[in-house]
């Protein structure tokens, strides 16, 4: 399929060090994109979840660590 973008877990897991944190980060960003936030990466993908993962992979979206 032309324009289909695939991102593997390994491509983005090193950005959060936890699959659970990755899922939370990607879902929060996907919600922001769905509400109209501009994309931070150039992509052919139309799927909001894929765009969120591409942004994480590119280092445009990072998870803030809470202070203890």
C-alpha positions as CSV (number, residue, x, y, z in Angstrom):
1,X,0.0,0.0,0.0
2,X,1.3,3.4,-0.9
3,X,1.6,5.8,1.9
4,X,1.3,3.2,4.7
5,X,3.6,4.0,7.6
6,X,4.6,1.3,10.0
7,X,6.5,1.9,13.3
8,X,7.7,-1.0,15.4
9,X,7.7,-1.0,19.1
10,X,11.5,-1.2,19.1
11,X,11.6,2.1,17.1
12,X,10.1,4.1,19.9
13,X,10.5,2.0,23.1
14,X,13.9,3.5,23.9
15,X,12.3,6.9,24.1
16,X,10.3,5.9,27.3
17,X,12.0,2.8,28.6
18,X,8.6,1.3,29.4
19,X,5.8,0.0,27.1
20,X,3.2,1.4,29.5
21,X,4.7,4.9,29.5
22,X,4.9,4.7,25.7
23,X,1.2,3.8,25.4
24,X,0.2,6.6,27.8
25,X,2.4,9.2,26.0
26,X,1.1,8.1,22.5
27,X,-2.5,8.1,23.6
28,X,-2.3,11.6,25.2
29,X,-0.6,13.0,22.1
30,X,-3.1,11.3,19.8
31,X,-5.9,13.0,21.8
32,X,-4.2,16.4,21.3
33,X,-3.9,15.8,17.6
34,X,-7.5,14.8,17.4
35,X,-8.4,18.0,19.1
36,X,-6.6,20.0,16.4
37,X,-3.0,20.4,17.6
38,X,-0.6,20.8,14.7
39,X,1.6,17.8,13.6
40,X,5.2,18.2,14.7
41,X,6.6,15.9,11.9
42,X,6.1,15.7,8.1
43,X,4.3,12.5,7.4
44,X,2.1,10.8,4.8
45,X,0.2,9.0,7.5
46,X,-3.5,9.8,8.1
47,X,-3.8,7.8,11.3
48,X,-3.5,10.0,14.4
49,X,-2.0,7.2,16.4
50,X,0.8,6.6,13.9
51,X,1.5,10.4,13.7
52,X,1.8,10.4,17.5
53,X,4.3,7.5,17.4
54,X,6.3,9.2,14.6
55,X,6.5,12.3,16.8
56,X,7.8,10.3,19.7
57,X,10.3,8.5,17.5
58,X,11.6,11.9,16.2
59,X,12.0,13.1,19.8
60,X,9.4,15.9,19.3
61,X,7.3,14.5,22.2
62,X,8.8,13.4,25.4
63,X,7.4,12.3,28.8
64,X,8.2,14.6,31.7
65,X,9.3,12.8,34.8
66,X,7.5,13.8,38.0
67,X,9.6,15.1,40.8
68,X,9.5,13.0,44.0
